[in-house]
């Protein structure tokens, strides 16, 4: 390998990761989407936890009704986040499809 060949193996500035000054930012719509996903995941975890506790106690599958109420509340919060997610994305034009004018496509 010659010195000319060794010089071509250097990484270019484009292949290096960008550092400094550029952080990861979430829009309001993205935050609501994450809230929706988190609430759904937590609802499943609450119900799984109640089933595991009931089976460990030897009662068969008779989970405590409070767990179901908690899961329903979490799902309602997630549905509310989902509702406002689309509205916020369209309002602040933070979605993949953002209309370029005030008219809507037909």
N, C-alpha and C positions, 0 to 999 in steps of 0.2 A: 504494500500500500504506500502510495506516495503522499507527500505533503499536500498536494492539490486534492487528492481524494479525501484526506482527513478533514479538510476544511468544509466539505460538502455535508458532513454528518452533524454539523452544529444545528441545534434547534432554532427555528426562526421565532421571531417575536409573536407571530400569530399562533404558534403551537403552545406557547406558554400560557399558563392560567393567568387571568387578569386578577390583580390583587390591588387592594387599596382603594377606598372610596366608593366601591360599588357593593352595596349590601343587597340582601334579598328582601324585597318589599311585597307585602300582600295588599291587594286592593280591598275595599270594603266588601265587594261581592265575593272575593275569594275567602275572606274571613267568615262570611256567612255560610259558604259551602263547606268549609272545614267544621264549622259549628254543627251543621246538619249531619255530617259524617260522624263526628264525635258523639253526638247524642244518640244516633242509631247504634253505634258500637257499644256505648255504655248501656243502652237498653238491653241488648243481647247479653252483655256481661252480667247484668243484674239478674236476668232470668236464669242464666246458666248457674250463677252462684246460688240462687234459691233452690234450684233442682239438686245441685250437689249437696247442699246442707240438708235437704229433706231426705236424700238417699243415705247420707251418712248417719242420720238419726234413726234410720230403720223404719221410718213411717211410710215407706213407699214413696210414691210421687205425690205428696200433698204439700206443695209449697205455700208459704205464708202469703196471704192476699196483699200485704203491704208491698211486696216485691212487684206484683203486677201493677199496682197503682204508680209506683215509681217508674216502671218501664213505660207506662202510658203517658205520664207527664213528660218523660224524656222524648218520646216520639212526637208529642205535640209541640215541644220546643223545637225539635228538628224540622217538623213540617212548617212551622212559622219561619225558621231560618231559610228553608227552601222557598217559601213564598216571597220573602223579601230579597232573596238572592237575585232573582231575575229582574225585579223592579229596580234594585240598586244598580245592577250592571247596565241596564238600559238607560237609567237616569244619568249616570256618570260616564256612559259610553266606555265601559271597561270590559265588554264582552268580546267574543270572537266576531260576532256579527253586530256591528254598530251602524245604524243608518246614517248616511252622509247628509241627509237633509231631514226636514220635518215631515216629509211624506212617507207613508208606509208602503211597502211593496204589496201588490195585489196578486 
